[in-house]
Structures are given as structure tokens and as C-alpha cells.
Amino acid sequence: MKVLDRYLGRVVILASLLALLVLLAVDLFFGFINEIQDIGRGSYGLGDVLIYLGLSVPGRIHELFPMAALLGTLLGLGNLAAGHELVAIRAAGVSVGRILLGVMKAGLVLLVLAGGIGEWIAPAADRMAQQQRGQAQSQRITHFSPYGFWARDGNLFIRIREVHPDGRLGSLEVFQLGEDGRLASAYRARTAEHADGRWHLQGVAGGRIGEGRLQLVQESRLQLETLLDPALLNVVMIEPGSLSARDLYRYVEYRRQNALETARYELALWQRLVAPFTSLVMLFLAVPFVFGPLRDRGAGQRLLVGVLVGLGYYLLSQTLSHSGQVYGLPPLLSVLAPPLLFLVWGAIQLRRVGG
């Protein structure tokens, strides 16, 4: 059985990696088509597009992995069926359930790889990609350091230590120069949020320098017409779905402690946590299809079925996710419902083929 597991594992892993490579190439192609529309905005050029797409590869791999697992397993086992190898394995007394176990073992190896990429590599790469893209398009002078994000907008110099996924800034310092190039004012704020065309600062302390004297300022709330171009936040902001599970958990706890809405971020957190289970369900689905309706079909038909199943899963998960936010359903229920429904469907199909 160990020999059989290794053989099935090699077939499934190689086929899944090949499917992932093809899906990634297609995804990058459409990403390139989308990005070239922005060439010429600021200093954003072809080289910046290629760097951005290169840095986005880990995140794309993580997103495409469930579909790649489904297609790879369908094609890999389908080739074994076309060569009558599965018939020989069954004739040797190996059940469909035992073959499924070998496939799932291979899937676990792939899941460890995909999970590592999604949790540790993709978030950092996505942040770098978005920062590089936003910096090139904004034409603002920016600098990232261990001490925070620095930006210059006209005669304003801003240091930001925290940028939350919803666009709120935390622990920021603002330095303004006068016409003579000397420091005219300096502020420190606990938080800042852009709304209604203005910046709303909270916990403000600082001072203005004028006519040879310093005027101290300390306000619980302060509104400013101009502080930082909101478009510049694209340099440092990142979508919740691109954050690691650890960062999402910390941010959800932060919003709870401050009595802020958490549904959107809880949904992203559960989607990331349930992603490995989703991939296993995709692997599981492929086995009854190969032994059932696709046993004597060609690779093209298997590929078509895999794409349709993957598309159906995507549409169902997106529908339930958005509906859950609209109707106030628990985020865990919205995320778990699609893989559970497909798991039940796969179990029914497996029972029909004698698994």
C-alpha cells in the first residue's frame, strides 16, 4: 500500500502542479492586460507592471490552489483510468475508498506547501506589490523604514506608524514647512480617518511656530482640509483577504475592543482558515467523478467538468459571503456552507460508485 500511495501521490502532485502552472499563466496574462491600462499614470511603466505581477505570484498561487487541486486530480487520475491502471488497481482488491485515502495524503503535502505560501510569503509579497504599484502611480515621495512610512505631499512631511485595512491611520506625526523652508508646525495624532472630504484626527498634540513664539495645541478632535492625498493610501493599504490569518485575528480583536464593526474582517479570517478544508474537498470531489461519469471520457471533458465545478463553487461561495454580510449571517456559516455542501455531494457520488 505504501508503494501505491507513493505512486498516486506522485501522479496527483505532478498533475496539480502542472494545472497550477497553467492557471497561474492565464491569471497573470489577464492581470497584465488589466495593468497595462495604468501605464503612464505617474511613473508607472512596463517594468513596474512586471515587478508588480511578479510580487503578486505567491498570492495568486494561494488563491488558485483549490481549483488546481481539483483539475490536477481529475487529469492525473483520469490518465490512470485511460491507461486502465485504475482497473488493475481495483482488480488487485483495492477499494475506491483506499484510493481516495492515497489521494488525500498527497493533498496534505500540497496543502502544507500552499498554506506556508499563503500565511508567510503571500502577505508580505502582496504588501510589497501594492506599495511598489501605488508609489509609482502616485508621484509622491515616499519611504518605508522600520520606524514607519514616510510621505511628502507638498510642504507636508508625514510619518505613519500604523495603517489599518479600512484606511484608518494610527500613531502619525505631521511636520509642515513654511515658505522659508523652516518648520512651521508639528503635530502628533493618535488616529486619523478620511471622511466627507476631510481628515478627522483624534488625540492631537503639537504646536505652531510663528513670529518667534511657539503656540501649543492639544485637542481631542481636529479636522483638517488637507493632510495627505487619500490616493496615496493605496501605497500602504492592503485588502483584508491578502492579510495573514495572524494579522486578521489581531485586527478583528482590535475592532472588537473598540466597538467597531468586524463582520467583513471576520469573513476574511474564516475564509483563510477554511481554505485548506476547501482544497481537501476539491481533491475529494475528483475521485468519484473519475470512477463515475468521467471514467471513459477524454482529458478535455474532464477539464471542462473541473472548470464548471470550480466555477460553481466560486459562485456559490461568493453569493453566500455577500448574502451573509447583507442579512447578518455568522461569517463562519457563510464560509463553511459551500465546502460542506460540495462534500455531501461528493460523498453521495462516491457511494454510487462503490466507495
C-alpha positions in Angstrom: 0.0 0.0 0.0 2.9 2.4 0.6 4.0 1.8 -2.9 0.5 2.6 -4.2 0.3 5.7 -2.0 3.6 7.0 -3.4 2.6 6.3 -6.9 -0.8 8.0 -6.6 0.8 10.8 -4.7 3.4 11.4 -7.4 0.6 11.4 -10.1 -1.7 13.8 -8.2 1.1 16.2 -7.1 2.7 16.5 -10.5 -0.7 16.9 -12.3 -1.8 19.5 -9.7 1.4 21.5 -10.0 1.0 21.4 -13.8 -2.6 22.6 -13.5 -1.5 25.3 -11.1 1.2 26.5 -13.6 -1.4 26.7 -16.4 -3.9 28.5 -14.2 -1.2 30.9 -13.0 -0.1 31.7 -16.5 -3.7 32.5 -17.5 -4.3 34.6 -14.4 -1.1 36.5 -15.0 -2.0 37.2 -18.6 -5.3 38.8 -17.6 -3.6 40.6 -14.8 -1.1 42.0 -17.3 -3.9 43.1 -19.6 -5.6 44.9 -16.7 -2.4 46.6 -15.5 -1.2 47.9 -18.9 -4.2 50.3 -18.8 -2.5 52.1 -16.0 0.9 52.5 -17.8 1.7 56.2 -17.9 0.0 57.1 -14.7 2.7 58.8 -12.7 5.9 57.0 -13.4 4.2 53.6 -13.7 5.8 51.8 -16.7 6.2 48.3 -18.2 9.0 47.4 -15.8 6.8 48.4 -12.8 4.0 46.2 -14.2 6.3 43.2 -14.4 7.6 43.8 -10.9 4.0 44.1 -9.6 2.9 40.9 -11.3 6.0 39.1 -10.1 5.4 40.0 -6.5 1.7 39.0 -6.8 2.6 35.5 -7.8 2.5 34.0 -4.2 -0.9 35.4 -3.5 -2.2 34.2 -6.9 -0.9 30.7 -6.2 -2.7 30.6 -2.8 -6.0 31.7 -4.4 -5.7 29.3 -7.4 -4.7 26.2 -5.4 -8.2 24.7 -4.7 -9.0 24.9 -8.5 -5.6 23.5 -9.3 -6.1 20.6 -6.9 -9.4 19.7 -8.5 -8.2 19.9 -12.1 -4.9 18.2 -11.3 -6.6 15.3 -9.5 -9.1 14.9 -12.3 -6.5 14.9 -15.0 -4.0 12.8 -13.1 -6.4 10.0 -12.1 -8.1 10.4 -15.5 -4.8 9.5 -17.2 -4.6 6.4 -15.0 -8.1 5.4 -15.9 -7.4 5.9 -19.6 -4.4 3.6 -19.3 -6.5 1.0 -17.4 -4.3 1.4 -14.4 -7.1 2.1 -12.1 -8.9 -1.0 -13.3 -5.8 -3.0 -12.5 -5.6 -1.5 -9.0 -9.3 -2.2 -8.4 -8.8 -5.8 -9.7 -6.0 -6.2 -7.1 -8.6 -5.7 -4.4 -8.0 -2.0 -3.7 -11.3 -0.2 -2.9 -12.2 3.2 -4.1 -12.0 4.4 -0.5 -8.4 3.3 -0.2 -7.5 5.1 -3.5 -9.2 8.2 -2.1 -7.0 7.9 1.1 -3.9 7.8 -1.1 -5.1 10.9 -3.0 -5.8 12.8 0.2 -2.4 12.0 1.6 -0.9 13.6 -1.5 -3.2 16.5 -1.0 -1.9 17.1 2.5 1.6 17.5 1.2 0.3 20.1 -1.3 -1.7 21.8 1.5 1.4 22.3 3.7 3.1 24.0 0.7 0.2 26.2 -0.2 -0.6 27.0 3.4 3.0 28.1 4.0 2.9 30.3 0.9 -0.5 31.8 1.9 0.4 32.5 5.5 4.0 33.7 5.4 5.1 34.6 1.8 2.0 35.9 0.1 1.0 38.6 2.6 4.5 40.2 2.6 4.7 39.9 -1.2 1.3 41.4 -1.7 2.1 44.3 0.5 5.4 45.0 -1.4 3.5 44.7 -4.7 0.8 47.2 -3.7 3.4 49.6 -2.2 5.5 49.5 -5.4 2.5 50.0 -7.6 1.0 52.8 -5.6 4.3 54.6 -5.1 5.0 54.5 -8.9 1.5 55.8 -9.7 1.2 58.5 -7.0 4.2 60.5 -8.0 4.7 61.3 -4.3 8.0 61.0 -2.4 7.6 58.0 0.0 9.9 56.0 2.1 9.5 52.8 4.1 11.6 52.1 7.2 11.5 50.1 10.4 10.3 53.3 12.0 7.2 53.8 9.8 6.0 55.0 6.5 7.2 58.5 5.5 5.5 60.6 2.8 5.9 64.0 1.4 3.0 65.9 0.0 4.0 69.5 -0.9 5.3 71.1 2.2 3.9 68.4 4.5 6.1 65.6 5.8 4.0 62.8 7.4 5.2 59.7 9.3 2.7 56.9 9.8 3.3 54.0 12.1 0.1 52.1 11.5 -2.2 51.8 8.5 -5.3 49.7 9.2 -7.1 47.7 6.4 -10.0 50.1 6.4 -7.8 53.1 5.6 -7.6 54.5 9.1 -4.2 55.8 10.2 -2.7 55.3 13.6 0.2 56.9 15.5 1.0 59.6 12.9 3.2 62.7 13.0 2.8 65.7 10.7 5.5 68.3 10.1 4.8 71.4 8.0 7.4 73.7 6.5 6.9 77.4 5.9 7.7 79.3 2.7 11.2 79.9 4.0 11.8 76.1 4.4 11.7 76.3 8.2 9.5 74.2 10.5 6.1 75.9 10.9 4.1 73.4 12.8 4.3 69.8 14.1 1.5 67.6 15.3 1.1 64.1 16.7 -2.2 62.3 16.4 -3.4 59.0 17.9 -5.6 58.2 14.9 -6.7 59.8 11.6 -9.6 59.0 9.2 -10.6 60.5 5.9 -14.3 61.1 5.6 -16.5 63.8 3.9 -13.5 65.2 2.1 -11.7 66.0 5.4 -9.2 64.4 7.7 -10.5 63.7 11.2 -7.7 63.5 13.7 -8.2 62.3 17.3 -5.8 62.7 20.2 -3.9 65.6 18.7 -1.0 67.3 20.4 1.6 69.7 19.0 2.4 73.2 18.2 2.7 76.1 15.7 5.7 78.3 15.3 5.2 81.8 14.3 6.6 85.3 15.0 9.3 83.9 17.2 7.0 82.0 19.5 5.5 78.6 19.9 1.8 78.1 20.3 0.9 74.7 21.8 -2.1 72.8 20.6 -3.9 69.9 22.3 -7.3 68.8 21.0 -9.3 65.6 21.5 -10.6 66.0 17.9 -9.3 68.1 15.0 -10.5 68.4 11.4 -8.1 69.3 8.6 -9.0 70.1 4.9 -5.6 68.9 3.7 -3.2 66.4 5.3 -2.5 63.6 2.9 -3.8 62.7 -0.6 -6.2 59.8 0.1 -5.0 58.2 -3.1 -1.5 57.9 -1.5 -3.0 55.4 1.0 -3.0 52.9 -1.9 0.7 52.7 -1.3 0.3 51.2 2.2 -3.2 49.7 2.3 -3.8 46.1 1.6 -7.1 44.2 1.1 -8.2 42.1 4.1 -8.1 39.0 2.0 -4.4 39.5 1.4 -3.5 39.6 5.1 -2.2 36.6 7.0 -4.5 34.8 9.5 -2.5 36.2 12.4 -2.8 39.8 11.2 -6.5 39.4 10.6 -7.1 37.9 14.0 -5.2 40.8 15.7 -7.2 43.3 13.7 -10.6 41.7 14.5 -9.7 41.8 18.2 -8.7 45.4 17.9 -12.0 46.4 16.3 -13.9 44.4 18.9 -12.1 46.1 21.7 -13.0 49.5 20.2 -16.7 48.6 19.5 -16.2 48.7 15.7 -17.8 46.6 13.0 -15.9 43.3 12.4 -18.1 41.2 10.0 -16.0 42.0 6.9 -12.7 41.1 8.6 -14.1 38.0 10.4 -15.3 36.8 7.0 -11.8 37.2 5.5 -10.3 35.5 8.6 -12.6 32.5 8.3 -12.0 32.3 4.5 -8.3 32.0 5.2 -8.7 29.4 8.0 -11.2 27.3 5.9 -9.1 27.4 2.7 -7.2 24.1 3.5 -10.5 22.3 4.1 -11.8 23.7 0.8 -8.8 22.3 -1.1 -9.3 18.9 0.5 -13.0 18.9 -0.6 -11.8 19.7 -4.2 -9.5 16.7 -4.0 -12.3 14.5 -2.6 -14.7 15.6 -5.4 -12.3 14.5 -8.1 -12.3 10.8 -7.1 -16.0 9.9 -7.6 -16.0 11.8 -10.8 -13.1 9.7 -12.2 -14.7 6.4 -11.2 -18.1 7.5 -12.2 -19.3 9.7 -15.1 -15.8 10.6 -16.3 -14.3 7.1 -16.3 -14.4 6.7 -20.1 -14.2 10.4 -21.0 -11.3 12.2 -22.6 -9.0 14.8 -20.9 -10.9 17.7 -22.5 -14.2 16.6 -20.9 -12.6 16.1 -17.5 -11.0 19.6 -17.8 -14.4 21.1 -18.7 -16.2 19.4 -15.8 -13.4 20.5 -13.4 -13.7 24.1 -14.6 -17.5 24.0 -14.2 -17.4 22.5 -10.8 -14.8 25.1 -9.7 -16.8 27.9 -11.2 -20.0 26.7 -9.4 -18.2 26.5 -6.1 -16.8 30.1 -6.6 -20.2 31.5 -7.5 -21.9 29.7 -4.5 -19.2 30.9 -2.1 -19.3 34.5 -3.3 -23.1 34.5 -3.2 -23.2 33.2 0.4 -20.4 35.5 1.5 -22.2 38.7 0.2 -25.6 37.5 1.3 -24.2 36.7 4.8 -23.0 40.3 5.2 -26.3 41.7 3.9 -28.5 39.6 6.1 -26.2 39.4 9.1 -25.4 35.7 8.9 -22.5 34.4 11.1 -19.3 34.6 9.0 -18.3 31.0 9.8 -21.6 29.8 8.5 -21.2 31.8 5.2 -17.7 30.4 4.7 -18.3 26.7 5.7 -21.6 26.2 3.9 -20.2 25.9 0.3 -17.5 23.3 1.1 -19.8 21.3 3.3 -22.5 21.2 0.5 -19.9 20.1 -2.0 -18.6 17.5 0.5 -22.0 16.0 0.9 -22.5 16.0 -2.9 -19.1 14.2 -3.3 -20.0 11.7 -0.6 -23.2 10.8 -2.5 -21.3 10.4 -5.7 -18.7 8.3 -4.0 -21.3 6.0 -2.6 -22.8 5.5 -6.0 -19.5 4.3 -7.5 -19.0 1.9 -4.6 -16.5 3.9 -2.4 
